[in-house]
Amino acid sequence: MRTTIDIPDPIYREIKIRAASEGRTIREVILEGVAAQLGNRGPARKPTRRFRLPTIPSKNPGSLKLGEEGVYEYIPFP
């Protein structure tokens, strides 16, 4: 069902920021809040896409001082 509601600008901005930071839509955030107010569990959250950053093994972590070009020695790029 569709409906129209007026949301004050400051609250809408907060909703928009939260949705963006969680990688969700504004609709998902609002529906979760409504479900929480009604005492429901709410819709299942979509899993966040995880990704792994490349790591450089080291016997002394934090000791490598890499510049923009130095990283190419340790991490192969296509």
Buried (B, 14 or more C-beta within 10 A) or exposed (E): EEEEEEEEEEEEEEBEEBBEEBEBEBEBBBBBEEEEEEEEEBEEEEEEEEEEEEEEEEEEEEEEEEEEEEEEEEEEEE
